[in-house]
Amino acid sequence: MLAIVAAAVLGLALILDLANVGLGSTIDLVTFIIVALLLMALHLGGVGSHLSGRTGGWRTRRRSRV
C-alpha cells in the first residue's frame, strides 16, 4: 500500500515539474521526492504489510516431537 502511495507522490511530483508549477518556498520537487523515498523505505521495511486477521504461518506452527 505504501508503494502505491509513493508512486502517486512521484507521479504528482513529475506532473508539477513538467508543468513548472510551484507550491511555495517550503514545498517543492525535492520535498515530494523525499516523501516518496520515505514511503518506499517504510514499504521495504515491512511497515503496513501486516494483516491483523491472518493466522498461521511458519512462526505459529509447532514442531511435532517424535
Contacts in CASP RR format, 6 or more apart in sequence:
PFRMAT RR
TARGET T0000
AUTHOR 0000-0000-0000
METHOD contacts of the structure
MODEL  1
MLAIVAAAVLGLALILDLANVGLGSTIDLVTFIIVALLLMALHLGGVGSH
LSGRTGGWRTRRRSRV
1 43 0 8 1.000
1 48 0 8 1.000
1 49 0 8 1.000
2 39 0 8 1.000
2 40 0 8 1.000
2 42 0 8 1.000
2 43 0 8 1.000
2 47 0 8 1.000
2 48 0 8 1.000
3 39 0 8 1.000
3 40 0 8 1.000
3 43 0 8 1.000
5 39 0 8 1.000
6 35 0 8 1.000
6 36 0 8 1.000
6 37 0 8 1.000
6 39 0 8 1.000
6 40 0 8 1.000
6 43 0 8 1.000
7 36 0 8 1.000
9 32 0 8 1.000
9 35 0 8 1.000
9 36 0 8 1.000
9 39 0 8 1.000
10 32 0 8 1.000
10 33 0 8 1.000
10 36 0 8 1.000
12 32 0 8 1.000
13 29 0 8 1.000
13 32 0 8 1.000
13 33 0 8 1.000
13 36 0 8 1.000
16 22 0 8 1.000
16 23 0 8 1.000
16 29 0 8 1.000
16 32 0 8 1.000
17 29 0 8 1.000
22 28 0 8 1.000
42 48 0 8 1.000
43 49 0 8 1.000
END
